[in-house]
Amino acid sequence: MSVCPKCSNEEPEGIKLCGRCGSTLVQLSLESDETLTISGLNTNDLLKKLEGVQAEESKTVSAGDHPPQAALLLVDTNTVFELSGKTEYSLGRVTEGQAHIPDVDLSTFEAYAQGVSRQHVNVRITQGQIVILDLNSSNGTRINGQKIIPHVEYPVQNGDIIALGKLRLQVIIP
């Protein structure tokens, strides 16, 4: 278990951000410009974007030009997928000849080997609430370790871990 240095909340090993307060749980290092970084991801920029403030370019994958309503942090690689400009997103992987391409393509993150389906889940954002809907994926979806039932909406909170097969994403809500 990792303990948050700010609020003392306990999180499972491997979680990068506190589910209660959003503080970073991993070892931070200071660069020459005194900006905190986590494996190359500028966390100050991410937080500014999540608050709707224009920030410098960071290592994120953006879904639009609007400030993000939420983001998903790929736990193993510290890649951030910003969710902005839409209210519904599909997550999955792409294969050749596929008719429907997911909004968030996880193919480059060994999605096939991790058990991610081509159309794995939908993420819907409505009035500050985020819900996850498993699309009858082959290897299932888990929220904080609990398997969810396909085609049933489940609300998620800031810091929750969503596992698509074995691929883990952490929910970041401003």
Secondary structure, 3 states (H helix, E strand, C coil): CEECCCCCCEECCCCCECCCCCCECCCCEECCCCCEEECCEEHHHHHHHHCCCCCCCCCEEECCCCCCCEEEEECCCCEEEEECCCCEEEEECCCCCCCCCCCEECHHHCHHHHCCCCCCEEEEEECCEEEEEECCCCCCEEECCEECCCCCEEEECCCCEEEECCEEEEEECC
